[in-house]
Amino acid sequence: MNPYFYIAGVVAFLALFALGMKFWQHATHRREQKKAIKARAERARMTYNDYAKEYAKAFAALENKGYCVLDVIHDLSDEWQAKDGARQFISYEEAFFLCEKIRRNKKSPLLLILHTLGGYSFPSEMIANAIKKHPGKKASCVPYIAMSGGTVIALATDIVHMGKDAFLGPIDTQYAGFPAEAFDKLKEDKSKERIGDSVLLTSYLVDQHKKTAKKRALDILNEHHKPKGEPEQVVDELMSKGRHHAEPISAAEAKRIKINSDTAVPAEVYTLVDARLGMLRTYKPEQPMPVPAPADPAPETVFAEPAPLPAPDMRFIDGTNG
């Protein structure tokens, strides 16, 4: 038989196979596209209760792996309204709750989930110290953002798992919204007589804080973030390199400055944070309970004296307000 016949047959088979593969890939792409569109539509229709169930399921999935889960997920919306009890920043109340949970779970590895711009330094350090002293393993996850006090807390853990688009932030001293160095510069540029008393007094507080700030940061810093021969490297980078307090530190930059980090954020963590944020987006305060109509007063006795009229409230009559 002519060998060209076999060659032509093989070529035809390969052409049909390539065509079939192309058709299969196109059909698969179309199915995935429709599936994605359907998933987006379903998620857009999710209610508060749907997100709450998703959050609880993700939380339970992480705890079933043996973790003591500590979630610090704040409401970072432009118009914060304490929706669903969400906090805007790290507070004392949150610190007390987390420290208690850490204390009661000494034998469990800690999994800290952060979504915050920071908050008060003292409660941030309370949480960080409790984590640092925990005898078991501890890891933090930052799917999106953990700035300022959030970074301080993350650095108390053995490793920081960051999302590929996530950010940490500097931990330099801030007072009244200004970096500590700004007060030093002000005193260089102006004489004390030209600086207001309140600003001058604040600068003295800043000086006191600066004396111990670096030491406290180094005490909090987990040993895994202290490169051999460079134990102060990370703290110096985050406190003393002239970074603006709102300057974002990417996952790549975190690696460069030798924070022990990677981009391996578990899927359940994304699910948990996204669900909590979905709860905040869809939360609607409960309708106020209707006020019941007052009961009919008991009929007065015929011989009862009528109650005297109350004296007029002169605070409002004469235009004043107490």
C-alpha positions, 0 to 999 in steps of 0.5 A, a space after each residue: 500500500 502506498 505509504 503516502 496514504 498512511 501519512 495522509 491518514 495520520 495528518 488527517 487524524 492529527 488535524 481532527 484531533 486538534 480541531 476536537 481539542 480546540 472545540 473541547 477547550 472552547 466548550 469548557 471555557 464557555 461552561 466555566 464562564 457561565 458558571 462564573 457569571 452564575 456564581 457572581 449573580 448568586 453572590 450578589 443576591 446573598 443576604 446578611 444571614 447567608 454571609 453569617 452562615 458562610 462566616 460561621 462555617 469558615 470559622 468552624 472549619 479552621 477551628 476543626 483543624 485544631 487552631 485557636 482562631 483570633 479574628 481582628 476584622 474591622 469595619 474600614 468603611 468610609 462612614 463607620 457606624 459600628 454596624 453589627 458591633 464591628 469595631 473601627 480600630 484595635 480597642 481595649 475591649 477587643 484586647 481583653 477579649 483576645 488575651 482571655 481567649 489566648 490564656 484559655 487556649 494554651 495548648 492550641 496553635 494560634 491562627 490570627 486573622 487580621 483586617 485592620 488599619 491599627 488602633 491604640 498602641 497599648 491594646 495592640 501591644 497587649 495582644 502582641 505580648 499575649 501572642 508572643 508568650 503563647 507556648 504553642 505555634 502561632 501564625 498570622 494571616 493578612 489577606 488584605 491589610 494590617 497596618 500600624 498596630 495590626 503589623 505590631 500584632 502580626 510580628 508577634 507570630 512565627 510567620 505572616 501569611 500575606 495575600 499577594 495584594 496585601 499590605 502591612 505598614 510602618 510601626 513608628 510612633 504617632 501622636 495626634 496624627 503626626 510622626 514623632 520626628 515631626 515634633 523634633 523638627 518643629 522644636 528645631 525650626 521654632 523657639 519654645 516661645 513660639 510653640 503653643 503650650 499644648 503642642 510643647 507638652 505633647 512633644 514631651 510625651 513623645 520624647 518619653 515614648 520614644 525612649 522605650 518604643 524601640 525596646 518594646 517593639 524588639 520585645 514583641 518581635 518574634 524570633 523568626 523575624 530576627 535574621 541571624 546577626 541582624 536582630 534589629 533589622 525588621 524593627 529599624 526598617 519599620 520604625 526608623 527608615 523615614 517611611 510615612 505611617 500610611 506607606 503600604 508594605 507589600 508582600 515582596 517588600 516584607 520579604 526584602 526587609 526580612 519579615 518571615 512571611 509568604 503568600 500562602 493564605 488558606 482559602 478558608 481565611 479568605 472565605 471568613 474575611 470576605 463573609 464578615 465584610 459581606 455581613 457588614 455590607 448587608 447589615 440592616 439594623 432591626 426595626 424598632 419595636 413598636 411602642 405598646 399603647 398605654 393601658 387605660 387608666 383605672 377609673 378614679 374614685 368619686 371622692 379622689 382629689 385630682 392630682 395637682 398639675 406639675 410646675 412648669 419647667 422654667 429652663 425651656 420657658 425662659 430660653 435657657 437649657 440648664 
